[in-house]
Amino acid sequence: MKILLIEDEVRVSSFIKKGLEEQGEEVMQAFDGQTGLNLACQ
């Protein structure tokens, strides 16, 4: 499963991303809404 993670707190985002990747998920990470929207539209 591909997951788009949008979180402005870098430490929180990295913690969540690591946990998801350990479960075998593919995670795209963005630290602001505009970047997240751009990734979602790709």
PDB file of N, CA, C and O in Angstrom:
ATOM      1  N   MET A   1       0.849  -1.172   0.000  1.00  0.00           N
ATOM      2  CA  MET A   1       0.000   0.000   0.000  1.00  0.00           C
ATOM      3  C   MET A   1       0.895   1.236   0.000  1.00  0.00           C
ATOM      4  O   MET A   1       1.914   1.274   0.690  1.00  0.00           O
ATOM      5  N   LYS A   2       0.514   2.231  -0.766  1.00  0.00           N
ATOM      6  CA  LYS A   2       1.219   3.509  -0.772  1.00  0.00           C
ATOM      7  C   LYS A   2       0.498   4.468   0.172  1.00  0.00           C
ATOM      8  O   LYS A   2      -0.726   4.594   0.131  1.00  0.00           O
ATOM      9  N   ILE A   3       1.265   5.134   1.015  1.00  0.00           N
ATOM     10  CA  ILE A   3       0.707   6.063   1.991  1.00  0.00           C
ATOM     11  C   ILE A   3       1.378   7.415   1.823  1.00  0.00           C
ATOM     12  O   ILE A   3       2.602   7.501   1.719  1.00  0.00           O
ATOM     13  N   LEU A   4       0.574   8.469   1.795  1.00  0.00           N
ATOM     14  CA  LEU A   4       1.092   9.835   1.772  1.00  0.00           C
ATOM     15  C   LEU A   4       0.964  10.391   3.180  1.00  0.00           C
ATOM     16  O   LEU A   4      -0.142  10.540   3.699  1.00  0.00           O
ATOM     17  N   LEU A   5       2.088  10.692   3.788  1.00  0.00           N
ATOM     18  CA  LEU A   5       2.144  11.200   5.153  1.00  0.00           C
ATOM     19  C   LEU A   5       2.465  12.691   5.106  1.00  0.00           C
ATOM     20  O   LEU A   5       3.535  13.086   4.643  1.00  0.00           O
ATOM     21  N   ILE A   6       1.540  13.514   5.586  1.00  0.00           N
ATOM     22  CA  ILE A   6       1.742  14.962   5.626  1.00  0.00           C
ATOM     23  C   ILE A   6       1.740  15.388   7.087  1.00  0.00           C
ATOM     24  O   ILE A   6       0.718  15.312   7.769  1.00  0.00           O
ATOM     25  N   GLU A   7       2.893  15.835   7.554  1.00  0.00           N
ATOM     26  CA  GLU A   7       3.061  16.234   8.956  1.00  0.00           C
ATOM     27  C   GLU A   7       4.184  17.262   9.020  1.00  0.00           C
ATOM     28  O   GLU A   7       5.276  17.026   8.505  1.00  0.00           O
ATOM     29  N   ASP A   8       3.917  18.403   9.651  1.00  0.00           N
ATOM     30  CA  ASP A   8       4.923  19.464   9.676  1.00  0.00           C
ATOM     31  C   ASP A   8       5.982  19.281  10.760  1.00  0.00           C
ATOM     32  O   ASP A   8       7.024  19.934  10.711  1.00  0.00           O
ATOM     33  N   GLU A   9       5.744  18.421  11.719  1.00  0.00           N
ATOM     34  CA  GLU A   9       6.747  18.133  12.750  1.00  0.00           C
ATOM     35  C   GLU A   9       7.650  17.005  12.241  1.00  0.00           C
ATOM     36  O   GLU A   9       7.217  15.859  12.121  1.00  0.00           O
ATOM     37  N   VAL A  10       8.897  17.340  11.947  1.00  0.00           N
ATOM     38  CA  VAL A  10       9.811  16.385  11.319  1.00  0.00           C
ATOM     39  C   VAL A  10      10.012  15.139  12.180  1.00  0.00           C
ATOM     40  O   VAL A  10      10.005  14.023  11.659  1.00  0.00           O
ATOM     41  N   ARG A  11      10.188  15.313  13.475  1.00  0.00           N
ATOM     42  CA  ARG A  11      10.428  14.156  14.351  1.00  0.00           C
ATOM     43  C   ARG A  11       9.209  13.230  14.400  1.00  0.00           C
ATOM     44  O   ARG A  11       9.354  12.008  14.369  1.00  0.00           O
ATOM     45  N   VAL A  12       8.021  13.808  14.476  1.00  0.00           N
ATOM     46  CA  VAL A  12       6.792  13.007  14.502  1.00  0.00           C
ATOM     47  C   VAL A  12       6.630  12.271  13.176  1.00  0.00           C
ATOM     48  O   VAL A  12       6.323  11.079  13.152  1.00  0.00           O
ATOM     49  N   SER A  13       6.837  12.987  12.080  1.00  0.00           N
ATOM     50  CA  SER A  13       6.698  12.403  10.754  1.00  0.00           C
ATOM     51  C   SER A  13       7.675  11.245  10.554  1.00  0.00           C
ATOM     52  O   SER A  13       7.300  10.195  10.032  1.00  0.00           O
ATOM     53  N   SER A  14       8.911  11.437  10.962  1.00  0.00           N
ATOM     54  CA  SER A  14       9.922  10.386  10.809  1.00  0.00           C
ATOM     55  C   SER A  14       9.576   9.157  11.638  1.00  0.00           C
ATOM     56  O   SER A  14       9.781   8.029  11.189  1.00  0.00           O
ATOM     57  N   PHE A  15       9.053   9.362  12.844  1.00  0.00           N
ATOM     58  CA  PHE A  15       8.648   8.260  13.718  1.00  0.00           C
ATOM     59  C   PHE A  15       7.519   7.450  13.076  1.00  0.00           C
ATOM     60  O   PHE A  15       7.563   6.220  13.052  1.00  0.00           O
ATOM     61  N   ILE A  16       6.516   8.149  12.562  1.00  0.00           N
ATOM     62  CA  ILE A  16       5.381   7.473  11.921  1.00  0.00           C
ATOM     63  C   ILE A  16       5.837   6.742  10.667  1.00  0.00           C
ATOM     64  O   ILE A  16       5.464   5.592  10.436  1.00  0.00           O
ATOM     65  N   LYS A  17       6.651   7.420   9.856  1.00  0.00           N
ATOM     66  CA  LYS A  17       7.139   6.826   8.613  1.00  0.00           C
ATOM     67  C   LYS A  17       7.922   5.546   8.894  1.00  0.00           C
ATOM     68  O   LYS A  17       7.727   4.538   8.216  1.00  0.00           O
ATOM     69  N   LYS A  18       8.795   5.583   9.880  1.00  0.00           N
ATOM     70  CA  LYS A  18       9.592   4.406  10.223  1.00  0.00           C
ATOM     71  C   LYS A  18       8.695   3.233  10.611  1.00  0.00           C
ATOM     72  O   LYS A  18       8.912   2.107  10.164  1.00  0.00           O
ATOM     73  N   GLY A  19       7.691   3.497  11.438  1.00  0.00           N
ATOM     74  CA  GLY A  19       6.775   2.441  11.851  1.00  0.00           C
ATOM     75  C   GLY A  19       6.014   1.840  10.687  1.00  0.00           C
ATOM     76  O   GLY A  19       5.847   0.623  10.610  1.00  0.00           O
ATOM     77  N   LEU A  20       5.552   2.686   9.784  1.00  0.00           N
ATOM     78  CA  LEU A  20       4.816   2.194   8.618  1.00  0.00           C
ATOM     79  C   LEU A  20       5.716   1.375   7.699  1.00  0.00           C
ATOM     80  O   LEU A  20       5.308   0.330   7.191  1.00  0.00           O
ATOM     81  N   GLU A  21       6.944   1.852   7.488  1.00  0.00           N
ATOM     82  CA  GLU A  21       7.872   1.121   6.629  1.00  0.00           C
ATOM     83  C   GLU A  21       8.254  -0.223   7.242  1.00  0.00           C
ATOM     84  O   GLU A  21       8.461  -1.196   6.516  1.00  0.00           O
ATOM     85  N   GLU A  22       8.350  -0.289   8.558  1.00  0.00           N
ATOM     86  CA  GLU A  22       8.634  -1.569   9.218  1.00  0.00           C
ATOM     87  C   GLU A  22       7.506  -2.573   8.999  1.00  0.00           C
ATOM     88  O   GLU A  22       7.724  -3.782   9.075  1.00  0.00           O
ATOM     89  N   GLN A  23       6.303  -2.073   8.728  1.00  0.00           N
ATOM     90  CA  GLN A  23       5.155  -2.938   8.440  1.00  0.00           C
ATOM     91  C   GLN A  23       5.048  -3.260   6.946  1.00  0.00           C
ATOM     92  O   GLN A  23       4.113  -3.938   6.519  1.00  0.00           O
ATOM     93  N   GLY A  24       6.011  -2.769   6.152  1.00  0.00           N
ATOM     94  CA  GLY A  24       6.046  -3.081   4.730  1.00  0.00           C
ATOM     95  C   GLY A  24       5.327  -2.093   3.835  1.00  0.00           C
ATOM     96  O   GLY A  24       5.142  -2.351   2.646  1.00  0.00           O
ATOM     97  N   GLU A  25       4.920  -0.967   4.392  1.00  0.00           N
ATOM     98  CA  GLU A  25       4.205   0.036   3.599  1.00  0.00           C
ATOM     99  C   GLU A  25       5.192   0.944   2.859  1.00  0.00           C
ATOM    100  O   GLU A  25       6.308   1.172   3.327  1.00  0.00           O
ATOM    101  N   GLU A  26       4.775   1.453   1.712  1.00  0.00           N
ATOM    102  CA  GLU A  26       5.550   2.439   0.955  1.00  0.00           C
ATOM    103  C   GLU A  26       5.036   3.822   1.354  1.00  0.00           C
ATOM    104  O   GLU A  26       3.854   4.118   1.183  1.00  0.00           O
ATOM    105  N   VAL A  27       5.917   4.662   1.881  1.00  0.00           N
ATOM    106  CA  VAL A  27       5.504   5.943   2.443  1.00  0.00           C
ATOM    107  C   VAL A  27       6.155   7.097   1.692  1.00  0.00           C
ATOM    108  O   VAL A  27       7.376   7.154   1.550  1.00  0.00           O
ATOM    109  N   MET A  28       5.316   8.017   1.212  1.00  0.00           N
ATOM    110  CA  MET A  28       5.793   9.295   0.683  1.00  0.00           C
ATOM    111  C   MET A  28       5.581  10.320   1.789  1.00  0.00           C
ATOM    112  O   MET A  28       4.549  10.314   2.460  1.00  0.00           O
ATOM    113  N   GLN A  29       6.549  11.189   1.976  1.00  0.00           N
ATOM    114  CA  GLN A  29       6.532  12.099   3.116  1.00  0.00           C
ATOM    115  C   GLN A  29       6.552  13.545   2.635  1.00  0.00           C
ATOM    116  O   GLN A  29       7.320  13.908   1.743  1.00  0.00           O
ATOM    117  N   ALA A  30       5.694  14.364   3.242  1.00  0.00           N
ATOM    118  CA  ALA A  30       5.669  15.804   2.967  1.00  0.00           C
ATOM    119  C   ALA A  30       5.545  16.532   4.297  1.00  0.00           C
ATOM    120  O   ALA A  30       4.911  16.047   5.234  1.00  0.00           O
ATOM    121  N   PHE A  31       6.164  17.707   4.360  1.00  0.00           N
ATOM    122  CA  PHE A  31       6.171  18.468   5.605  1.00  0.00           C
ATOM    123  C   PHE A  31       5.264  19.689   5.565  1.00  0.00           C
ATOM    124  O   PHE A  31       5.214  20.467   6.518  1.00  0.00           O
ATOM    125  N   ASP A  32       4.545  19.855   4.452  1.00  0.00           N
ATOM    126  CA  ASP A  32       3.559  20.940   4.372  1.00  0.00           C
ATOM    127  C   ASP A  32       2.465  20.541   3.390  1.00  0.00           C
ATOM    128  O   ASP A  32       2.640  19.644   2.565  1.00  0.00           O
ATOM    129  N   GLY A  33       1.344  21.223   3.499  1.00  0.00           N
ATOM    130  CA  GLY A  33       0.176  20.875   2.704  1.00  0.00           C
ATOM    131  C   GLY A  33       0.373  21.006   1.209  1.00  0.00           C
ATOM    132  O   GLY A  33      -0.094  20.161   0.445  1.00  0.00           O
ATOM    133  N   GLN A  34       1.054  22.051   0.782  1.00  0.00           N
ATOM    134  CA  GLN A  34       1.251  22.265  -0.656  1.00  0.00           C
ATOM    135  C   GLN A  34       2.088  21.145  -1.263  1.00  0.00           C
ATOM    136  O   GLN A  34       1.759  20.624  -2.329  1.00  0.00           O
ATOM    137  N   THR A  35       3.155  20.783  -0.591  1.00  0.00           N
ATOM    138  CA  THR A  35       3.983  19.680  -1.076  1.00  0.00           C
ATOM    139  C   THR A  35       3.189  18.378  -1.076  1.00  0.00           C
ATOM    140  O   THR A  35       3.300  17.578  -2.005  1.00  0.00           O
ATOM    141  N   GLY A  36       2.391  18.167  -0.039  1.00  0.00           N
ATOM    142  CA  GLY A  36       1.545  16.981   0.026  1.00  0.00           C
ATOM    143  C   GLY A  36       0.557  16.921  -1.122  1.00  0.00           C
ATOM    144  O   GLY A  36       0.348  15.864  -1.718  1.00  0.00           O
ATOM    145  N   LEU A  37      -0.049  18.055  -1.431  1.00  0.00           N
ATOM    146  CA  LEU A  37      -0.987  18.123  -2.550  1.00  0.00           C
ATOM    147  C   LEU A  37      -0.284  17.808  -3.862  1.00  0.00           C
ATOM    148  O   LEU A  37      -0.818  17.076  -4.696  1.00  0.00           O
ATOM    149  N   ASN A  38       0.908  18.354  -4.047  1.00  0.00           N
ATOM    150  CA  ASN A  38       1.672  18.077  -5.265  1.00  0.00           C
ATOM    151  C   ASN A  38       1.990  16.589  -5.389  1.00  0.00           C
ATOM    152  O   ASN A  38       1.875  16.019  -6.474  1.00  0.00           O
ATOM    153  N   LEU A  39       2.384  15.964  -4.297  1.00  0.00           N
ATOM    154  CA  LEU A  39       2.673  14.527  -4.326  1.00  0.00           C
ATOM    155  C   LEU A  39       1.415  13.714  -4.615  1.00  0.00           C
ATOM    156  O   LEU A  39       1.469  12.730  -5.352  1.00  0.00           O
ATOM    157  N   ALA A  40       0.295  14.116  -4.046  1.00  0.00           N
ATOM    158  CA  ALA A  40      -0.963  13.396  -4.253  1.00  0.00           C
ATOM    159  C   ALA A  40      -1.421  13.471  -5.708  1.00  0.00           C
ATOM    160  O   ALA A  40      -2.064  12.548  -6.208  1.00  0.00           O
ATOM    161  N   CYS A  41      -1.096  14.553  -6.375  1.00  0.00           N
ATOM    162  CA  CYS A  41      -1.537  14.750  -7.764  1.00  0.00           C
ATOM    163  C   CYS A  41      -0.620  14.075  -8.777  1.00  0.00           C
ATOM    164  O   CYS A  41      -0.921  14.083  -9.970  1.00  0.00           O
ATOM    165  N   GLN A  42       0.474  13.499  -8.337  1.00  0.00           N
ATOM    166  CA  GLN A  42       1.412  12.847  -9.268  1.00  0.00           C
ATOM    167  C   GLN A  42       0.892  11.507  -9.714  1.00  0.00           C
ATOM    168  O   GLN A  42       1.547  10.820 -10.497  1.00  0.00           O
TER     169      GLN A  42
END
